[in-house]
Amino acid sequence: MVRDCLACAILVACTSAPFSEAGAEPRAVVELFTSQGCSSCPPADKLLGQFVSDPSLIPISLPIDYWDYLGWKDTLADPRNSARQRAYSRVRGDREVYTPQVVVNGSVHALGSDKEAIEAAIAVSRKSGATLSLPVTMTVADGRLLVSVPGSVEAHSLAEVWICGLLKAATVAIGRGENRGKTITYHNVARHWVRLGTWNGKSETWNMPIQDFDDEGIDEAAVLVQGGTVEKPSAMYGAAVTALH
């Protein structure tokens, strides 16, 4: 499917160890664009599962829908994930949209099943001093999710602050298409996005009831402070992840 996806290319923190308070300093947000209909994706899905155990990484699985026509409709796909992947491609200017594709820290892409390439992408993305330089914190208390983003005198662009609800694990038996007969577990699946607001360099705090995520089996949440906009996403300035229950 990598070959097919590249040939047919159609062109935003998500879990580490479960914390009640998230304030660790991650070195990378790893977004995997994947599909149940892609025969090259299972190794990437497995690798993302391995990243879950690394507390310095915030891995997120974003199932796309543009391969649904191949014979199997992805049960976890969201067209907004496909739009996000295309937006990254437009910003980079390379039109590289394929599966499995990883976007690291909102700026560098790599083949989603290639661990060495992903590590290299992390290193490249970290050359920007602004990348993940904000010590974002997220806590759960009294039934509410509290997010704090500190002020910064460094030269950051405006950023959007998003919370992504995560399904820690979803096991799917695939009945048709290129992965017919396989049962695959997907990790840290993005299921619910909430825009908290805009960060402009000043200290900000937001909160919301965790009951807003009481659907689709969501058990964790990631907060992403990302430069640019949904249409033109850029580097991650800060991120954190926490368990909701």
Residue, then its C-alpha position, 0 to 999 in steps of 0.5 A: m500500500v505504500r507504493d500504491c498510496l504514494a502513486c495515488a496520493i490524494l494530495v491538529a496531546c495520544t498517550s504515554a504513561p497514564f498520569s493524573e497530572a500531565g506536565a512532563e516535557p515531551r520531545a515529540v508529538v507523533e501523529l500517525f495517519t493510518s487506514q484499516g484498508c491499507s496493507s502497509c499500515p499494520p506495522a506502523d500501527k504496531l510501532l505506534g503502540q510501542f511508542v506508547s511506553d515512551p514517556s517522552l512521546i505523545p503518539i496519536s493515531l488519526p485514521i483517514d477515510y480516503w481509502d474506504y473505496l478499496g473495499w473496506k470502510d475504516t470503522l475509526a476514520d474521520p474525514r477531519n483527519s484526512a483534512r488535517q493530513r492534507a493541510y500539513s501537506r499544503v503547508r510543507g508544499d510537497r503534496e506528500v499524502y500517503t499511509p502510513q505517514v507520520v507527522v512529527n511535531g507538526s512539521v516533519h513527515a516520515l514513513g510511519s513504519d520506519k522507526e529510524a526515520i521517525e527518530a530522525a524526523i524528531a531530531v530535525s524538528r527539535k532544531s527549532g527552539a520553539t518546538l515544545s518549549l512551553p511547559v504545558t500542564m493538564t490536570v484532572a480535579d473535581g470532574r474537570l480538566l484543567v489546562s495551563v499554558p505559561g507566558s513566554v517572552e520568546a518569539h512564538s507565533l499565535a497558536e491554537v490550543w486543542i484538547c484531543g480525546l483519545l481511545k487508548a486501544a481499539t481492536v478491529a476485525i477487518g472483514r474485507g479489503e487489503n487487510r481482510g481476515k486480520t485483527i488489528t489493535y489501534h492505539n491512542v485513537a483521536r476521537h474527539w477534538v475541542r478547541l479551547g482558544t488561542w494562545n498569544g504569548k501570555s499565561e492562559t488557563w482553561n477548564m472543561p468538564i471531563q464528562d464532555f469526553d464520556d463517549e466512544g470509550i475515551d479514557e485519555a486526553a492530550v492538549l496540543v498548543q500548535g502554531g498556525t490554524v486548522e487550515k495551516p498547522s505548524a510547529m507544536y509549541g507545547a503538549a501534554v497528556t493525561a488519563l481522564h479516570 
